[in-house]
Amino acid sequence: MSRNLPTLAPQNMTEAMEFSKMISASGMVPSAYKGKPQDVLVAIQWGYELGLQPLQALQNIAVINGKPSVYGDAALALVKNDPRCAGVSEVVQGEGDERVAICTVKRRYGDEIEETSRAFSVLDAKRARLWGKQGPWTQYPDRMLSMRARGFALRDAFPDALKGVITVEEAQDYPSAEPRHVENQPVNPLDAVQAPAEASTEPEVQSTQEPIEAPVEPNMEPVEVVEAEIVEAPPAEPTGDWEFCLLTHKGFAHGEPIRYAPDFVIALTKLISIYARAKEDAAGNKVKPRDKMTMLKQLREANQANLDQLNDEQQAQISELYTKELRRLGAEMNGG
């Protein structure tokens, strides 16, 4: 019995269209391609140009912000499979905020070998507002640093092999020109919040920063801050161009980078109050206490890298307000 199994690969446009219809109806393809034979066909064509078989293309090509991109592992495989590749090395050097990922790609030119090295550091990630971003950047920071360095090195060393396609990991970090819409996506109760009717009785706090506006994410209405417990503190001397990047619970940057720690404390306490005191979303749906508790936890996780830069007193101030609001929401949820 022959062990060579046939490969399902269409040979002409008619076969490709039929193949795409069949694949799009399968339950074993990524959800982005289910019921979309046109997208399957385009992905297969991109696969042919990159050197990927049809099913490899469907697993490794994604459309981000309207442009095709390839997963970092697939890009590495394409380059290593090129006969001109003489090796790829990846390392992460340093500790803490001094970490830097370096990717070196070797390419043959006749008897000569050209080395292309690209680096991506924690400082680069902070400048790009990626460090501390909720998701892979907080769960696998070294991996994400390596993926950025890899993408730059592979594209610079083998642009002909990758046809100018960037990595998915890099494309996902770029802001979308338009709000992304995903069908059947559950409504996030804090995508948009409105201020409660009660007026704040807290005194106005003067700051060296410009007034902080409410976070404006897709479909988010500006809100007023209520009952935020803010303690005025003297400005600290900055140690760089900027130190803090306030993030929303989704990991989106809110406002401009903040230079002074006390101003960051003020901005974050206001944001905590916005989440904790929201009553309705933009559609008029009531925001439940449990939903607000979840969002508050996500808000703290998204800003953990910022919180680690605060002194003990400032961290205690944030923690006290955070704990107070969680307890109040818990009592509200339990009918207390």
C-alpha positions as CSV (number, residue, x, y, z in Angstrom):
1,M,0.0,0.0,0.0
2,S,1.3,3.4,-0.9
3,R,2.0,5.7,2.0
4,N,1.9,8.8,-0.2
5,L,-1.5,10.5,0.5
6,P,-2.8,12.9,-2.1
7,T,-2.8,16.6,-1.3
8,L,-6.0,18.5,-1.8
9,A,-4.8,21.5,-3.8
10,P,-7.0,23.1,-6.5
11,Q,-5.3,23.4,-10.0
12,N,-7.5,26.1,-11.6
13,M,-9.9,28.8,-10.6
14,T,-13.0,26.6,-10.9
15,E,-11.5,24.0,-8.6
16,A,-10.3,26.8,-6.2
17,M,-13.8,28.2,-6.0
18,E,-15.4,24.8,-5.3
19,F,-12.6,24.0,-2.8
20,S,-13.2,27.3,-1.0
21,K,-17.0,26.6,-0.7
22,M,-16.3,23.2,0.8
23,I,-13.7,24.5,3.2
24,S,-15.8,27.4,4.4
25,A,-18.6,25.0,5.3
26,S,-16.3,22.9,7.4
27,G,-16.1,23.1,11.2
28,M,-12.3,22.6,11.2
29,V,-11.3,26.0,9.8
30,P,-10.7,29.2,11.8
31,S,-14.0,31.0,12.6
32,A,-12.9,34.0,10.5
33,Y,-13.3,31.8,7.4
34,K,-16.5,29.9,8.2
35,G,-19.2,30.6,5.7
36,K,-16.9,33.0,3.8
37,P,-15.7,31.2,0.6
38,Q,-14.4,34.5,-0.9
39,D,-12.1,35.0,2.1
40,V,-10.9,31.4,1.9
41,L,-10.1,31.9,-1.8
42,V,-8.1,35.0,-1.1
43,A,-6.2,33.4,1.7
44,I,-5.4,30.4,-0.5
45,Q,-4.0,32.8,-3.2
46,W,-1.9,34.6,-0.6
47,G,-0.6,31.2,0.5
48,Y,0.5,30.3,-3.0
49,E,2.4,33.5,-3.3
50,L,4.1,32.9,0.1
51,G,4.7,29.2,-0.5
52,L,2.1,27.8,1.9
53,Q,-0.3,25.0,1.1
54,P,-4.0,25.8,1.2
55,L,-4.7,24.5,4.7
56,Q,-1.4,26.0,6.0
57,A,-2.5,29.4,4.6
58,L,-5.9,29.2,6.4
59,Q,-4.2,28.4,9.7
60,N,-1.4,31.0,9.4
61,I,-2.8,34.0,7.4
62,A,-5.0,36.5,9.2
63,V,-6.5,39.8,8.0
64,I,-5.8,42.6,10.5
65,N,-7.2,46.1,9.8
66,G,-7.9,45.1,6.2
67,K,-4.4,43.8,5.4
68,P,-3.1,40.2,5.3
69,S,-0.5,39.2,7.8
70,V,1.2,36.0,8.8
71,Y,1.8,34.5,12.2
72,G,5.4,34.9,13.5
73,D,6.1,31.2,13.6
74,A,4.9,30.8,10.0
75,A,7.1,33.7,8.9
76,L,10.1,32.1,10.6
77,A,9.3,28.7,8.9
78,L,9.1,30.4,5.5
79,V,12.5,32.1,5.9
80,K,14.2,29.0,7.3
81,N,12.8,27.0,4.4
82,D,14.5,29.4,1.9
83,P,17.7,27.9,0.6
84,R,19.5,31.2,1.0
85,C,18.9,31.2,4.8
86,A,22.0,30.4,6.8
87,G,20.4,30.5,10.2
88,V,18.3,32.5,12.6
89,S,19.1,33.2,16.3
90,E,16.9,34.8,18.9
91,V,17.8,35.9,22.4
92,V,16.4,38.1,25.2
93,Q,19.1,39.9,27.2
94,G,19.0,41.8,30.5
95,E,16.6,41.9,33.4
96,G,13.5,43.9,34.2
97,D,13.1,47.1,32.3
98,E,16.5,46.6,30.8
99,R,15.4,43.6,28.8
100,V,15.9,43.6,25.0
101,A,15.1,41.0,22.4
102,I,17.5,40.5,19.6
103,C,16.9,38.5,16.4
104,T,19.8,37.8,13.9
105,V,19.1,36.5,10.5
106,K,21.9,35.2,8.2
107,R,21.4,35.2,4.4
108,R,23.7,33.8,1.7
109,Y,24.9,35.9,-1.2
110,G,27.1,33.5,-3.2
111,D,30.1,32.8,-1.0
112,E,29.3,35.7,1.4
113,I,26.8,35.7,4.3
114,E,25.0,38.9,5.3
115,E,23.8,39.2,8.9
116,T,20.8,41.3,9.8
117,S,20.2,42.0,13.5
118,R,17.2,43.8,14.9
119,A,16.3,44.5,18.5
120,F,13.2,45.5,20.5
121,S,13.5,46.5,24.1
122,V,11.1,47.2,27.0
123,L,11.8,50.9,26.4
124,D,10.7,50.5,22.8
125,A,7.5,48.8,24.0
126,K,6.8,51.6,26.4
127,R,7.3,54.2,23.7
128,A,4.9,52.4,21.5
129,R,2.4,52.1,24.5
130,L,2.5,48.3,24.4
131,W,4.2,47.6,27.8
132,G,1.5,46.8,30.3
133,K,-1.2,46.4,27.6
134,Q,-3.7,43.8,28.7
135,G,-3.3,40.5,27.0
136,P,-0.1,38.8,25.7
137,W,2.0,41.9,26.6
138,T,1.3,41.3,30.3
139,Q,1.1,37.5,30.1
140,Y,4.1,36.7,27.9
141,P,6.2,39.9,27.7
142,D,9.5,38.2,26.6
143,R,7.7,36.3,23.9
144,M,6.1,39.6,22.5
145,L,9.5,41.4,22.6
146,S,11.0,38.5,20.6
147,M,8.1,38.5,18.1
148,R,8.7,42.2,17.4
149,A,12.4,41.8,17.0
150,R,11.8,38.7,14.8
151,G,9.3,40.5,12.6
152,F,11.7,43.4,11.9
153,A,14.7,41.1,11.2
154,L,12.9,38.6,8.9
155,R,11.3,41.4,6.9
156,D,14.5,43.3,6.5
157,A,16.6,40.2,5.6
158,F,14.0,38.4,3.4
159,P,11.5,40.9,2.0
160,D,11.3,38.8,-1.2
161,A,10.4,35.6,0.7
162,L,7.7,37.3,2.8
163,K,6.3,39.5,-0.1
164,G,6.1,42.5,2.2
165,V,3.6,40.8,4.6
166,I,4.0,41.7,8.3
167,T,3.5,39.4,11.3
168,V,0.1,39.0,12.9
169,E,1.6,39.9,16.3
170,E,2.8,43.3,15.0
171,A,-0.4,44.0,13.0
172,Q,-2.5,43.4,16.1
173,D,-0.7,46.2,18.0
174,Y,-1.4,48.8,15.4
175,P,-4.6,50.9,16.1
176,S,-7.5,50.3,13.7
177,A,-8.5,53.2,11.5
178,E,-12.2,52.3,12.2
179,P,-13.8,50.6,15.2
180,R,-13.8,46.9,14.7
181,H,-17.1,45.1,14.6
182,V,-17.4,41.4,15.4
183,E,-20.8,39.8,14.7
184,N,-22.5,38.2,17.7
185,Q,-19.9,39.8,20.1
186,P,-21.5,40.2,23.6
187,V,-22.0,43.9,24.6
188,N,-19.4,45.0,27.1
189,P,-21.3,46.8,29.8
190,L,-18.5,49.4,30.2
191,D,-17.8,50.1,26.5
192,A,-19.8,53.2,27.1
193,V,-20.9,54.7,30.4
194,Q,-22.9,57.7,31.5
195,A,-22.4,59.7,34.7
196,P,-25.0,59.1,37.5
197,A,-27.4,61.9,38.3
198,E,-25.8,62.7,41.7
199,A,-23.3,65.5,41.8
200,S,-19.9,65.1,43.3
201,T,-19.2,66.8,46.6
202,E,-15.5,66.3,46.5
203,P,-13.3,69.4,46.3
204,E,-11.6,70.1,43.0
205,V,-7.9,69.1,42.9
206,Q,-5.3,71.2,41.2
207,S,-2.7,69.3,39.1
208,T,0.3,69.9,37.0
209,Q,-1.4,67.9,34.3
210,E,-4.1,69.1,31.9
211,P,-7.6,68.1,33.0
212,I,-8.2,64.3,32.4
213,E,-11.1,63.5,30.1
214,A,-13.1,60.3,30.4
215,P,-11.8,57.4,28.3
216,V,-13.2,57.5,24.8
217,E,-13.2,54.0,23.4
218,P,-15.4,52.8,20.6
219,N,-19.0,53.8,21.4
220,M,-18.0,55.5,24.7
221,E,-19.7,58.6,25.9
222,P,-17.7,61.1,28.0
223,V,-18.6,61.0,31.6
224,E,-18.2,63.1,34.7
225,V,-16.3,61.9,37.7
226,V,-18.1,61.3,41.0
227,E,-17.0,60.6,44.5
228,A,-13.4,60.1,43.6
229,E,-11.2,60.2,46.7
230,I,-8.2,62.1,45.5
231,V,-5.3,63.3,47.7
232,E,-3.3,66.2,46.5
233,A,0.4,65.6,46.4
234,P,3.4,67.7,45.4
235,P,4.8,67.0,41.9
236,A,7.8,64.7,41.7
237,E,10.9,65.3,39.6
238,P,10.6,63.4,36.3
239,T,13.3,60.8,35.5
240,G,12.7,60.8,31.7
241,D,10.6,62.2,28.9
242,W,7.6,60.4,30.4
243,E,6.9,57.7,33.0
244,F,3.3,56.7,32.9
245,C,0.8,55.7,30.3
246,L,-2.7,55.4,31.7
247,L,-4.7,52.4,30.3
248,T,-8.4,51.5,30.2
249,H,-9.6,48.1,31.2
250,K,-9.1,47.0,27.6
251,G,-5.5,48.1,27.5
252,F,-6.2,51.2,25.4
253,A,-4.1,54.2,26.1
254,H,-6.1,57.0,27.7
255,G,-5.0,60.5,27.1
256,E,-1.4,61.6,26.7
257,P,1.6,60.0,28.6
258,I,1.8,61.3,32.2
259,R,5.1,62.7,33.5
260,Y,4.5,62.9,37.2
261,A,3.5,60.1,39.6
262,P,1.0,62.2,41.6
263,D,-0.8,63.1,38.4
264,F,-1.0,59.5,37.4
265,V,-2.5,58.7,40.8
266,I,-5.1,61.4,40.3
267,A,-6.0,60.2,36.8
268,L,-6.3,56.6,37.9
269,T,-8.5,57.4,40.9
270,K,-10.8,59.3,38.6
271,L,-10.9,56.4,36.2
272,I,-11.7,54.0,39.0
273,S,-14.6,56.2,40.0
274,I,-15.9,56.3,36.5
275,Y,-16.0,52.5,36.3
276,A,-17.4,52.0,39.9
277,R,-20.2,54.7,39.6
278,A,-21.4,53.9,36.1
279,K,-25.2,53.3,36.0
280,E,-26.0,52.8,32.3
281,D,-24.2,52.2,29.1
282,A,-24.8,54.2,25.9
283,A,-27.7,51.9,24.9
284,G,-29.5,52.6,28.2
285,N,-28.8,49.2,29.6
286,K,-28.2,49.0,33.3
287,V,-24.6,48.1,34.3
288,K,-24.6,45.4,37.0
289,P,-22.4,45.5,40.0
290,R,-20.7,42.2,39.1
291,D,-19.8,43.6,35.6
292,K,-18.3,46.7,37.2
293,M,-16.3,44.6,39.6
294,T,-14.9,42.6,36.7
295,M,-14.0,45.7,34.8
296,L,-12.3,47.2,37.8
297,K,-10.1,44.2,38.2
298,Q,-9.2,44.4,34.5
299,L,-8.4,48.1,34.9
300,R,-6.0,47.3,37.7
301,E,-4.3,44.5,35.8
302,A,-3.9,46.7,32.7
303,N,-2.2,49.4,34.8
304,Q,0.0,47.0,36.9
305,A,3.2,48.1,35.2
306,N,2.3,51.7,36.0
307,L,1.4,50.9,39.6
308,D,4.8,49.2,40.1
309,Q,6.5,52.5,39.5
310,L,4.6,54.3,42.4
311,N,5.9,54.6,45.9
312,D,4.3,52.7,48.8
313,E,2.1,55.6,49.9
314,Q,0.8,56.2,46.4
315,Q,0.2,52.4,45.9
316,A,-1.7,52.3,49.2
317,Q,-3.9,55.2,48.1
318,I,-4.9,53.4,44.9
319,S,-5.3,50.1,46.7
320,E,-7.6,51.7,49.4
321,L,-9.9,53.2,46.9
322,Y,-9.9,50.1,44.7
323,T,-10.8,47.8,47.7
324,K,-13.4,50.3,49.0
325,E,-15.2,50.3,45.6
326,L,-15.1,46.5,45.3
327,R,-16.6,46.1,48.8
328,R,-19.3,48.6,48.0
329,L,-20.1,46.8,44.8
330,G,-20.1,43.5,46.5
331,A,-22.5,44.7,49.1
332,E,-24.7,46.2,46.4
333,M,-24.7,42.9,44.5
334,N,-25.7,41.0,47.7
335,G,-28.5,43.5,48.4
336,G,-26.6,45.2,51.2
